Amino acid sequence: MSTDRLAGEAASAPEEAEPHPAEPAEPDGTGTPAPGGPGSPATAGPDPDRTPDDHSEPGGAGAPSGADRNDAGAAATARGGADASQASAAGTGSTHGGSADHDQAASAGHGTSGGPEADQDSGGTQAPGPAEASAHAAPGAGAGASAAAGRGGPGGAGAPAGAGQNDSGAAATGQGGADDAEAPTAGTGSHGPRDPDGEQPPAGGADGHATGAGTHGESGDREQAAAAPGDGAGGKGRRSAAAEALAAAVRAVESGERSAASFFNDAPARRPAAPTAPAAPAAPVHERPRAAAPAAALAPVRPPSARPAPGPGGEIPGSGDVRQVLAAGGAPESLAGPVAETLGERAAEALREDPWQLLAVPGVRPDQADGFARALLGPACEPGDERRALALTGWLLERAALQGHTALESSTLRDALAKVSVPDPDEALRTAIAEGAVLVFQDALDAPPGARPQAADDEDAEQPVRVLLGLDRYALAEESLADALARMASTFVPPQDGEAPTGGPGAPEWESSAAAAPTASAAELLRTVAAHGLVAHSGGEAARAEPAALVAAARALGLRAYAAAHSEDGRRRLAASLGEAPGAAPEAASAAVTVAGLLADAEGPGRDEEGALALDLLAVLDAPQLDVETAAMLVESLPDGARLVLSGDPGVLGSAGPGRVFADLVAARRCPQVVSRTPDPGPIGELVSGIGIGELNQVEAPGKEVVIVPVRDAGEAVHRTVQLVADSVPRAIGIPAEQTQVITPGHGGAAGTRALNAALKTRLNPGPGQFGGFDPGDRVAYTPAPGRTVPGTVVSADAEGLRLDCAGSPVVVPRTEVGELVRHGWALTAHQAAGARWPAAVVVLPGDAAAGLTRAWIYTAFSRGERHLSVVHGAEGALPRAVAEIPFKERTTRLRALLQAQVPAGSTA
């Protein structure tokens, strides 16, 4: 492993021999001043770079400056639940960050570097009312992975009454990643959960499954507390007897007074066979997605939005009335569009009845919503207002989803409510449950190590449980996915020895293909898939050839087999592997698709007459990048009897959206698991393999494959990074700048993506930024959907918008969306880079990101380079410490428990 210099035969460049560190950039990385002193309006909106765990702002209430937004959990794990949001100092009303999960007010013009995936973008929502500090917290990651069995909370029957909570957001259920711009308004005082048609989901039984008439065909099996009668406006009201009983039951379980089993008299209902739904447009996760309308491969993977379409002049209907309400509450009128888009045409009326519904708009913080409510309600505005408690409960759960959680432990949510100044968190949770704003689940916990196993005939023995609270949207997605995976395992009929195949290859044909497989691991995968409908496959970069060999062999046997990757770059590499597989037909490369393109019917086989994907076998590579909603849409689209292989590298960062699908499937141990024995080659492969097991080893790199460049501070890190990309790597390694990708922990800060991109543009493609800050030839990162980053290059711009070349595919980004969807892309975060590789990678580790580094982040970043890796290292001892001691950040999910409850333990045989 080389240190500092790339080319031993050449003298250092003048700047290399005598470095002149650049001046640290301003907090936003571009030198652009933060908007606004007091009263300066700013618009709220999602950050296109930001994905759901992009959670921390440096210096905010104890947040680690290096907290990684996408690293499988909340930043609150490291900061004890303290929220990155902080009241602005010096009386300013504007805040940083256009998203609700990491806003921090400017502090007298000072700022520090952001940590992994931390976003410090100026232009957040201005505080709409008098500034009043309201310490609030993201619920931390405190819980670990879900455990054995999932059960719903006991409670009264009956669906909660009230106006439609998800008028503007429920349709986002099926999208691939948590969408800041389409965050549902669950938890606001006037709205209870609804399906996309505006109907309240019916109550069910008690095995932890969300119900919904006609959504999946399952029987009702989770009871939901009835709402207290009210006018639907979210005002104060008396709780029903059922709600009181439910709250008492939760307290009894948590205190140990009663066992969880005592609340359940009926066994969990088994899910019937999945119904056949008529052809319909792509639908939210709680409808079988059938016959989605064709769309461009780069289009967002999301169902049709339920939001109102823009009227004449592009204004959302109802914006005028909303503007008047915002003015009365002291909020900037620039929020009128986002509010009308989020809350619907009756947004003005909804805000008058419940001002805290402003929290449903991305970028609005609790202290801003409190100021707005005080201005509208006057003396009637109280910290203990039920509407405030409901809105904050939903807001905290949505924030948790942005950090990867699908539910939170009741104690975690209770603590988070206390940190946002809710006087009685227990009462707030009881009200939220009664109103149907949150759902209650109970998961049985694994017995602690060394504990005596419970006797089979000891029915009275208490089993430890944890009480989880979650939003209907993610509950439906997780339960739908568990049902669909169980269906894949149960409806597949393997070929039998000696029997003639019925419409497919028999056991002898599969064995013959396995014998011809290129590696022993590929042969094992073929034999396993031949006999099972659901298989998990894990391995590094070299192991991607194994599912490719599987798909090529299956197609040679006459099956309709396809392989799906997370990114376009992954699809191209997959297509190359398919073409090189032994016995592959010339058209084998056409079997490589992206998950987004497959769901949009832009790639792959299309749909059959029942609306299912017309295939017999699907191998999904990059499976750790699947969030729970995208995974549910994908697996529900598969026909009965098909084979599904989920393949991925367990060492990489998790999905951008909520859930940990691949990790939960592996942990549940309810399907066969094939672990590849094919090592990644070369010094980079050796280095990354060691990191995967917690070891940061010195590796021999005679060809300068791995180079360490130590730096003293962020300014020097930027300087040396530009030097590496523009000069050293092309000169010593022979890889041009356009094939080198810079990866850094966060967007903000003096060595974040913004600062690095500004410096790299100045060196590599200087220009005035004539097209909204962009010039022809600029490398960009295009974000067509939350959690999906598509690298591209600016071609030109015209009246239609900014024209990009994304890996040979032309893309036109409308002018009004350029600022939201396009950023410069010479430097990316590790999560944006996941699923893609480049000939060379330069990983920047500034010192202020040290606290948020994890093994998964380092593993992901270091493995993005194919031929060369340079590490600009300023994190000192934090790097080996993270590799050895901090594997990843936990996410609280329920999929593991749901799978263990539904799929027989013998399914792995």
MINU-675439 format. One record per residue (C-alpha): x, z, y. Coordinates in steps of 0.2 Angstrom, whole numbers, padded with zeros to 4 digits, always signed. Each point is the difference from the previous one (the first is absolute). Example, Ala and Ser with C-alpha at 12.3 -4.5 7.8 and 13.67 -1.06 7.14 Angstrom:
2
+0062+0039-0022
+0006-0003+0017
***
This chain:
909
+0000+0000+0000
+0008-0006+0016
+0000+0010+0016
-0002-0007+0017
+0008-0017-0001
-0007-0015-0009
+0015-0012+0000
+0016+0008-0005
+0009-0016+0003
-0006-0002+0018
+0004+0011+0015
-0014+0009+0008
-0010-0009+0013
+0004+0007+0018
-0016+0010+0000
+0003+0006-0018
+0017+0007+0005
-0005+0008+0016
-0019+0003-0002
-0010+0002+0016
-0016+0009-0005
-0015-0007+0009
-0010+0012+0011
-0014+0008-0010
-0017-0009+0002
-0015+0008+0008
-0012+0009-0012
-0010-0016-0003
+0016-0009-0004
-0003-0014+0012
+0003+0008+0017
-0018-0002+0005
-0006+0015+0009
-0014+0010-0007
-0017-0004+0008
-0007+0011+0012
+0001+0016+0010
-0015+0010+0001
-0016-0011-0001
+0009-0016-0005
-0011-0008-0013
+0007-0007-0016
-0008-0008-0015
-0001+0007-0017
+0003-0011-0015
+0010-0001-0016
+0018-0003-0001
+0003-0016-0010
+0016+0007-0008
-0008+0016-0004
-0006+0004-0017
-0010+0015-0006
+0014+0013-0001
+0009-0005+0016
-0003+0017+0006
+0013+0009+0010
+0006+0000+0017
+0016+0008+0003
+0000+0017+0008
-0018+0002-0003
-0005+0018-0005
+0014+0001-0012
-0001-0017-0008
+0015-0006-0008
+0007-0014+0011
+0003-0010-0016
-0017+0002-0008
-0004-0015-0010
-0018-0006+0003
-0001-0009-0017
+0009+0012-0011
-0014+0006-0012
-0006+0014+0011
-0003+0008+0016
+0013+0005+0012
-0008+0016+0001
+0009+0005-0016
+0016+0002+0009
-0007+0007+0016
-0012+0012-0007
-0016-0009+0004
+0005-0001+0019
-0007-0016+0008
+0010-0012+0008
-0012-0001+0014
+0004+0011+0015
-0007+0002+0017
+0009-0009+0013
+0012+0009+0011
+0001-0001+0019
-0019-0003+0001
+0001-0018-0005
-0016-0007-0009
+0007-0014-0010
+0007+0001-0017
+0011-0009-0012
-0005-0009-0015
-0016-0011-0002
-0005+0008-0016
-0008+0016-0004
+0012+0007-0012
+0016+0002+0011
-0004+0001+0018
+0010+0010+0011
+0000+0002+0018
+0014-0005+0011
+0011+0015+0005
+0006-0002+0017
+0007-0017-0004
+0011+0006-0014
+0000-0006-0018
+0010+0000-0016
+0002-0012-0014
-0014-0002-0013
+0002+0004-0018
-0005-0011-0015
-0014-0011+0005
-0003+0011+0015
-0008-0010+0014
+0003+0005+0018
-0009-0015+0008
-0006+0002+0018
-0018-0004+0004
-0009+0013-0009
-0017+0006+0005
-0001+0009+0017
-0007+0017-0001
-0018-0003+0006
-0003+0017+0007
+0010+0016+0007
+0015+0002-0010
-0001+0015-0011
+0012+0003-0014
-0009+0000-0017
+0012+0003-0013
-0005-0010-0015
+0008-0004-0016
+0000-0013-0014
-0005+0009-0015
+0017+0001-0010
+0004-0007-0016
+0001+0018-0007
-0009-0005-0016
+0008-0009-0014
-0006-0014-0011
-0017+0001-0007
-0002+0010-0017
-0009-0001-0016
-0019-0002+0003
-0010-0004+0014
-0017+0008+0004
-0012-0001+0015
-0004+0015+0009
-0017+0008-0004
-0013-0001+0013
-0018-0004+0004
-0008-0016-0004
-0005-0013+0013
+0009-0012+0012
+0004+0006+0017
-0011-0006+0014
+0006-0008+0016
+0005-0016+0009
+0012-0012-0009
+0017+0007+0001
+0009-0016-0005
-0009-0013+0010
+0017-0006+0007
+0012+0005-0014
-0007+0002-0017
+0003-0019-0004
+0018+0004+0002
+0000+0008-0017
+0007-0015-0009
+0014-0004+0011
+0018+0001-0006
+0006+0015+0010
-0007+0013+0012
-0006-0010+0015
+0003+0010+0016
-0011-0012+0009
-0014+0002-0012
+0001+0018-0003
-0018+0006-0006
-0008+0013+0011
-0003+0012-0015
+0000+0018+0006
-0008-0003+0017
-0015+0011+0003
-0013-0013+0000
+0005-0011-0015
+0000+0003-0018
+0008-0012-0013
-0009-0016-0003
+0003-0016-0010
+0003-0016+0009
-0019-0004+0000
-0003+0016+0010
-0008+0009-0015
+0005+0018-0004
+0008+0002-0017
-0010+0010-0012
+0005+0016-0007
+0006+0001-0017
+0007+0012-0014
+0015+0010-0001
+0015-0008-0008
+0009-0005+0015
-0007-0018+0002
-0008-0006+0016
-0016-0009-0003
-0009-0014+0008
-0015-0009-0006
+0005-0017-0006
+0018+0001+0006
+0008+0001-0017
-0014+0003-0012
+0006+0017-0004
-0012+0015-0002
-0001+0013+0014
+0013+0013-0005
+0005+0009+0015
-0012+0011+0010
+0001+0000+0019
-0006+0013+0011
-0016-0003+0010
+0001-0001+0018
-0009+0012+0011
-0015-0009+0009
+0004-0006+0017
-0002-0014+0012
+0015-0010-0006
+0009+0003+0016
+0012+0012-0008
-0006+0015+0010
+0000+0018-0006
-0012+0004-0014
-0004+0013-0014
+0008-0004-0017
-0011-0003-0015
+0000+0012-0014
+0009-0013-0011
+0014+0000+0013
+0001+0019-0001
+0001+0000-0019
+0013-0014+0001
+0011+0010+0012
-0002+0016-0010
+0005-0010-0016
+0016-0006+0008
+0005+0017+0006
-0003+0007-0017
+0011-0012-0009
+0014+0001+0013
+0000+0020-0001
-0001+0000-0019
-0017+0008-0001
-0006-0014-0011
+0007-0014-0010
-0003-0018+0004
-0008-0003-0017
-0014+0013+0004
-0007-0012+0013
-0002-0015-0012
-0012+0000-0014
+0000-0019-0004
+0014-0010-0007
+0007-0013+0012
-0010-0016-0002
+0009-0015-0007
+0001-0015+0010
-0010-0015-0007
+0007-0017-0002
+0003-0008+0017
-0015-0010+0006
+0001-0018+0004
-0003-0002+0019
-0006-0017+0007
+0013-0010+0010
+0002+0008+0017
+0013+0000+0014
+0015+0012-0002
-0008+0018+0000
+0005+0018+0003
+0007+0009-0014
-0016+0007-0005
-0007-0017-0005
+0007-0012-0013
+0009-0012+0010
-0006-0017-0006
+0003-0018+0006
+0008+0004+0016
+0000-0014+0012
+0016-0009+0001
+0012+0005+0013
+0018-0003+0005
+0013+0009-0010
+0006+0009+0016
-0017+0006+0005
-0004+0018-0001
-0006+0006-0016
-0015+0009+0006
-0019-0002-0002
-0011-0007+0014
+0000+0012+0014
-0016+0009+0005
+0005+0000+0018
-0010-0009+0013
+0007-0018+0004
+0006-0003+0018
-0013-0007+0012
+0002-0012+0014
+0017+0002+0008
+0007+0009-0015
-0008+0017+0005
-0007+0011-0014
-0018+0003+0002
-0004+0017+0007
+0017+0001+0009
-0009+0001+0017
-0010+0016-0004
+0015+0007-0009
+0011-0002+0016
-0013+0010+0010
+0001+0014-0012
+0019+0000-0001
+0001+0000+0019
-0012+0015+0000
+0012+0009-0012
+0015-0004+0009
+0007-0012-0013
+0008-0017+0004
-0012-0014+0000
+0013-0010-0010
-0007+0010-0015
-0017-0009+0001
+0004-0014-0012
+0008+0011-0013
-0014+0012+0001
-0014-0013-0001
+0009-0008-0014
+0002+0016-0010
-0017+0008+0003
-0011-0015+0001
-0012-0006+0013
-0008+0017+0002
+0017+0007+0004
-0005+0006+0017
-0014+0010-0006
+0010+0007-0015
+0013+0006+0013
-0012+0009+0011
-0008+0009-0015
+0017+0004-0008
+0015-0002+0012
+0012+0004-0014
-0004-0017-0009
+0014-0006+0012
+0012+0006-0013
-0006-0014-0011
+0010-0012+0011
+0018-0003-0005
+0012+0008+0012
-0011+0014+0006
+0006+0017-0002
-0010+0016-0002
+0005+0007+0017
-0006-0016+0008
-0017+0001-0009
-0001+0018+0006
+0003-0005+0018
-0013-0014-0002
-0013+0012-0007
+0003+0013+0013
-0003-0013+0014
-0017-0006-0008
-0006+0017-0007
+0006+0012+0013
-0003+0018-0004
-0008-0005-0017
+0016-0006-0006
+0007+0014-0012
+0015+0000-0012
-0012+0005-0014
-0012-0014+0002
-0005-0007-0017
+0002-0018+0007
+0018+0004+0004
+0003+0008-0016
-0007-0015-0010
+0009-0013+0010
+0017+0009-0002
-0003+0002-0018
-0002-0018-0002
+0014-0004+0011
+0012+0011-0009
-0005-0008-0017
+0003-0017+0007
+0017+0005+0007
+0004+0006-0018
-0005-0017-0007
+0012-0008+0012
+0013+0011-0008
-0005-0005-0017
-0012+0014-0006
-0017-0004-0007
-0006+0018+0001
+0007+0017+0006
+0000+0017-0007
-0013+0010+0009
+0013+0013+0005
+0010-0014+0008
-0015-0007+0010
-0005+0018+0005
+0017+0003+0007
+0000-0017+0009
-0017+0004+0008
+0007+0017+0006
+0015-0009+0009
-0012-0011+0010
-0009+0015+0006
-0015+0000-0010
-0006+0019+0001
-0007+0001-0018
+0008-0013-0012
-0010+0007-0015
-0016-0002+0009
+0006-0018+0006
+0003-0005-0018
-0016+0007-0006
-0009-0010+0013
+0009-0016-0004
-0004+0002-0018
-0018+0003+0004
-0001-0015+0012
+0008-0011-0013
+0015-0004+0011
+0011+0005-0014
-0001+0001-0019
+0006+0014-0011
+0010-0002-0016
+0008+0012-0012
+0015-0005-0010
+0006+0011-0014
+0018+0004+0002
+0014-0001-0014
+0005+0017-0007
+0016+0007+0007
+0016-0002-0010
+0000+0013-0014
-0018+0005+0001
-0009+0002-0017
-0011-0015-0004
-0019+0003+0000
-0008+0002-0017
-0011-0014-0004
-0015+0012-0004
+0003+0010+0016
-0014-0007+0010
+0000+0015+0012
+0018-0002+0005
+0002-0004+0018
+0010-0016+0005
+0009+0000+0016
-0007-0013+0012
+0002-0007+0018
-0014-0004+0011
+0003-0017+0009
-0010-0007+0015
+0000-0018+0004
-0009-0014+0008
-0013-0011-0009
+0010-0016+0003
+0015+0006-0009
-0010+0009-0014
-0009-0016-0004
+0016-0010+0000
+0009+0012-0012
-0014+0002-0012
-0004-0018+0000
+0018-0004-0004
+0000+0013-0014
-0016-0007-0007
+0008-0018+0000
+0016+0005-0008
-0010+0009-0014
-0010-0015-0002
+0016-0011-0002
+0006+0012-0013
-0016+0001-0010
-0007-0018+0000
+0016-0008-0006
-0001-0004-0019
+0018-0003-0007
+0003-0014-0012
+0001+0006-0018
+0013-0005-0013
-0007-0013-0012
-0015-0004+0010
-0002-0017+0008
+0000+0001+0019
-0016-0001+0009
+0003-0010+0016
+0018+0007+0002
+0017+0002-0009
+0001+0011-0015
+0012+0013-0005
+0012-0012-0008
+0001-0011+0015
+0004+0015+0012
+0013+0006-0012
+0008-0017+0000
+0000+0000+0019
+0008+0017+0000
+0014-0005-0012
+0004-0014+0013
+0000+0011+0015
+0016+0000+0010
+0004+0019-0001
-0005+0014-0011
-0010+0008+0015
-0010-0016+0002
-0004-0001-0019
-0006+0018+0001
-0011-0004+0014
-0008-0015-0009
-0003+0010-0015
-0008+0014+0010
-0011-0012+0010
-0006-0009-0016
-0008+0016-0006
-0006+0008+0016
-0011-0004+0015
+0008+0011+0012
+0019+0003+0001
+0012+0007+0012
+0018-0007+0002
+0014+0007+0010
+0017-0006+0005
+0012-0006+0014
+0002-0017+0008
+0007-0008-0016
-0015+0006-0010
-0011-0011+0010
+0005-0014-0012
-0009+0009-0014
-0018-0002+0006
+0005-0017+0005
+0005-0004-0018
-0017+0008-0006
-0010-0011+0011
+0010-0016-0005
-0003+0005-0018
-0018+0003+0002
-0003-0016+0009
+0010-0009-0014
-0013+0008-0013
-0014-0007+0010
-0006+0015+0010
-0004-0001+0019
+0014+0012+0005
+0006+0003+0018
+0012+0012+0009
-0003+0007+0017
+0013+0007+0012
-0002+0010+0016
+0008-0012+0012
+0003-0018+0002
+0019+0002-0003
-0004+0010-0016
-0012-0015-0005
+0014-0012+0003
+0012+0010-0010
-0013+0002-0014
-0003-0019+0000
+0019-0003-0003
+0000+0012-0014
-0015-0008-0008
+0008-0017+0001
+0016+0007-0008
-0009+0009-0015
+0003-0006-0017
-0013-0013-0006
-0008+0000+0017
-0011-0016+0004
+0004-0010+0016
-0015+0007+0009
+0004+0019-0004
+0006+0003+0017
-0018-0003+0006
-0005+0016-0009
+0009+0011+0014
-0012+0006+0013
-0001+0014+0013
-0013+0014-0002
-0007-0005+0017
-0002-0018-0004
-0007+0004-0017
-0014+0011+0008
-0003-0012+0013
-0002-0014-0013
+0013-0010+0010
+0012+0001-0015
-0002+0001-0019
-0014-0005-0012
-0015+0003+0011
-0016+0009-0007
-0011-0003-0015
-0019-0002+0000
-0002+0019+0000
+0012+0002+0015
+0015+0007-0009
+0017-0007+0001
+0001-0014-0013
+0015+0006-0010
+0005+0009-0016
+0016+0009+0005
+0006+0006+0017
+0017+0008+0003
+0001+0009+0017
+0018+0002+0006
+0004+0012+0014
-0014+0011-0006
+0006+0015+0010
-0005-0009+0015
-0018+0000-0005
-0011+0012+0010
-0015+0007-0008
-0013-0012+0009
+0010-0016-0004
+0003+0005-0018
-0019+0004-0002
-0005-0017+0007
+0013-0009-0011
-0004+0009-0017
-0019-0001+0003
+0003-0019+0001
+0007-0001-0017
-0012-0005-0014
-0004+0010-0015
+0013-0002-0014
+0014-0006+0011
+0018+0007-0001
+0007+0009+0015
+0018+0004+0003
+0005+0011+0015
+0019-0002+0002
+0011+0008+0013
+0016+0010+0005
-0005+0018+0000
+0014+0004+0012
-0006-0010+0015
-0011+0007+0014
-0019+0001-0004
-0014-0010+0008
-0003-0002+0018
-0018+0005-0003
-0007+0016-0008
+0002+0004-0018
+0015-0001-0013
-0008-0012-0012
+0015-0004-0011
+0007+0017+0000
-0016+0008-0005
-0003-0013-0014
+0017+0004-0007
-0002+0019+0002
-0018-0001-0008
+0008-0006-0016
-0015-0009-0005
+0007-0018-0004
+0016-0006-0008
+0015+0001+0011
+0015-0012-0002
+0016+0005+0009
+0012-0014+0002
+0018+0002-0006
+0006-0015+0010
+0012+0007+0014
+0002-0007+0017
+0016-0009+0001
+0015+0001+0012
+0006+0014+0012
-0016+0001+0009
-0010+0002-0016
+0012+0013-0006
-0002+0010+0017
-0019-0002+0000
-0001+0005-0018
+0009+0016+0003
-0011+0004+0015
-0015-0002-0011
+0006+0015-0010
+0006+0011+0014
+0018-0005+0001
+0009-0008+0015
+0015-0008-0009
+0016-0009+0006
-0001-0018-0007
+0014-0013-0001
-0004-0014+0011
+0015-0012+0000
-0011-0014+0008
-0005+0011+0015
-0018+0001-0008
-0002+0018+0007
+0007+0005+0016
-0002+0017+0009
+0002+0000+0019
+0001+0017+0008
-0007+0003+0017
-0001+0015+0012
-0016-0003+0009
-0015-0011+0001
+0007-0011+0014
+0015-0004-0011
-0011-0003-0015
-0009-0014+0010
+0016-0007+0006
+0008-0001-0018
-0016-0007-0007
+0000-0014+0012
+0018-0004-0004
-0003+0001-0019
-0015-0012+0001
+0007-0013+0013
+0018+0000-0005
+0008+0011-0014
-0012-0005-0014
-0001-0018+0003
+0019-0001+0002
+0005+0011-0015
-0014-0002-0012
-0006-0017+0005
-0018+0005+0002
-0008-0007+0017
-0009+0012+0012
-0017-0008-0004
+0002+0006-0018
+0005+0018+0004
-0013+0013+0002
+0002+0016+0010
-0009+0015-0007
-0002+0017+0010
-0010+0015-0003
-0012-0001+0015
-0007-0011+0014
+0003+0011+0014
+0016+0008+0007
+0017-0006+0005
+0004-0007-0017
-0018-0005-0005
-0007-0018-0003
-0004-0002+0018
+0017+0004+0006
+0009-0010-0013
-0012-0015+0002
+0003+0000+0018
+0019+0000-0002
+0000-0013-0014
-0011-0012+0010
+0012+0001+0015
+0014-0004-0012
-0008-0013-0012
-0014-0008+0010
+0000+0004+0018
-0014-0005+0011
-0013+0005+0012
-0014+0004-0012
-0011-0013+0007
-0013+0001-0013
-0006+0018+0001
+0018+0006-0002
+0004-0012-0013
+0011-0016+0000
+0001-0015-0012
+0013+0006-0014
-0004+0018+0001
-0001+0009-0016
-0017+0009-0001
-0010+0012-0012
-0018-0006-0001
-0012+0014-0006
-0016-0009-0006
-0007+0016-0007
+0005+0018+0001
+0014+0003-0012
+0005-0018-0002
+0015-0008+0009
+0004-0018-0001
+0017-0006+0007
-0001-0015+0011
+0008-0010+0014
-0008-0005+0017
-0003-0019+0001
-0009-0002+0016
-0016+0005+0010
-0015-0008+0007
-0017+0003+0005
-0005+0005-0018
+0013+0013-0001
+0018+0004-0007
+0005-0012-0013
+0011+0007-0014
+0009-0007-0016
-0002+0013-0013
+0010-0005-0015
-0006-0018+0002
-0018+0004+0004
-0006-0003+0017
-0009+0014+0008
-0009+0000+0017
-0002+0018+0008
-0014+0000+0013
+0007+0004+0017
-0011+0016+0002
+0008+0006-0017
+0018-0003+0003
+0004+0017+0007
-0009+0008-0014
+0006-0010-0015
+0017-0007+0004
+0017+0009+0003
+0018-0005+0000
+0006+0000-0018
+0019+0000+0000
-0002+0019-0004
-0013+0007-0011
-0005+0017-0007
+0003+0003-0019
-0018+0000-0003
-0002-0017+0009
+0014-0007-0011
-0007+0007-0016
-0004-0015-0012
+0013-0012+0008
+0018-0003-0002
+0013-0009+0011
+0018-0006-0004
+0007+0014+0011
-0007+0016+0006
+0006+0012+0014
-0007+0017-0001
+0001+0011+0015
+0000+0019-0002
+0000+0008+0017
+0004+0019+0001
-0017+0005+0007
-0009-0008-0015
+0009+0012-0012
-0014+0012-0002
-0012-0013-0007
+0011-0009-0012
-0006+0000-0019
+0007-0007-0016
-0014-0012+0000
+0003-0006+0017
+0019-0002-0003
-0003-0009-0017
-0012-0012+0008
+0011-0004+0015
+0016-0002-0010
-0008-0011-0013
-0005-0014+0013
+0016-0009+0000
+0004-0012-0014
+0018-0004+0003
+0006+0012+0014
-0005+0017+0007
+0007+0008+0016
-0004+0018+0004
+0002+0005+0018
+0001+0018-0004
-0002+0014+0013
-0010+0012-0011
+0015+0009-0007
-0005+0012-0013
-0018-0003+0001
+0002-0016-0011
+0007+0008-0016
-0012+0015+0003
-0015-0011+0000
+0005-0010-0015
+0004+0016-0010
-0014+0011+0006
-0015-0009+0008
-0007-0013-0012
-0016-0004+0010
-0014+0008+0009
-0015+0004-0010
-0017-0007+0002
-0016+0009-0005
-0010-0012-0010
-0013+0001-0014
+0003-0016-0011
+0011+0009-0012
-0014+0013-0004
-0013-0013-0001
+0009-0011-0012
+0004+0015-0011
-0019+0004+0000
-0005-0018-0004
+0013-0008-0011
+0002+0007-0018
+0018+0008-0002
+0003-0011-0015
-0001-0016+0011
+0019+0000+0001
+0002-0003-0019
***
